[in-house]
Amino acid sequence: QQQVKQSPQSLIVQKGGISIINCAYENTAFDYFPWYQQFPGKGPALLIAIRPDVSEKKEGRFTISFNKSAKQFSLHIMDSQPGDSATYFCAAENAGNMLTFGGGTRLMVKP
Amino acid sequence: GAGVSQSPSNKVTEKGKDVELRCDPISGHTALYWYRQSLGQGLEFLIYFQGNSAPDKSGLPSDRFSAERTGGSVSTLTIQRTQQEDSAVYLCASSKFSSPRTTDTQYFGPGTRLTVL
């Protein structure tokens, strides 16, 4: 099963708040879990990624939490800013270098 | 350095016409991918090239879609006899291919927005 399920589809957060996006997967062969950020008219760009040997990775205001037993991972954006307004995609990859993407979450951060 | 580039940025065509979309990967990247992104949707994998190996065409939606990669660099995605449902943004990505095998970051181009009238 290659599907990656992402929720919510859209999210509105006040400036300074925490944005949380969740993803779940089925295939236990996945061994790399990147998050991509996409602004309108642009291609997706890698934001942060995690491997299943750690439960959390933090880069600045962005944190990935990973629960291997539940096959779930999430992106937390702390102190959300209007400039964070974009579409976020989770993805999962196996050693064959094939990415399976979630359906995307459109985030809007209100000033 | 230069990123992944794609051309044209926008393409409007009439139903039934053929279109060619071009992707220039990052220099030195041996892996190249094509994806399709329909309005408000996620990314749908189309095809994957790695070096001189036979491409993985498992994501191509129909035999109207084909792609080639010349000289291990530039790739062209061709859609024959375009249909309205082909309207989407077509994204290209490239990555290194490490040995021993590991996962490598895919870098995306800006995409080609295809509109079939």
Interface residues (C-beta under 8 A of the other chain):
Chain A: Q6 D31 Y32 P34 Y36 G41 K42 G43 P44 A45 L46 A49 F89 E93 N94 A95 N97 M98 L99 T100 F101 G102 G103 G104 R106
Chain B: V4 A31 Y33 G40 Q41 G42 L43 F45 Y48 Q50 D56 L91 A93 S95 F97 R101 T102 T103 D104 T105 Q106 Y107 F108 G109 P110 G111
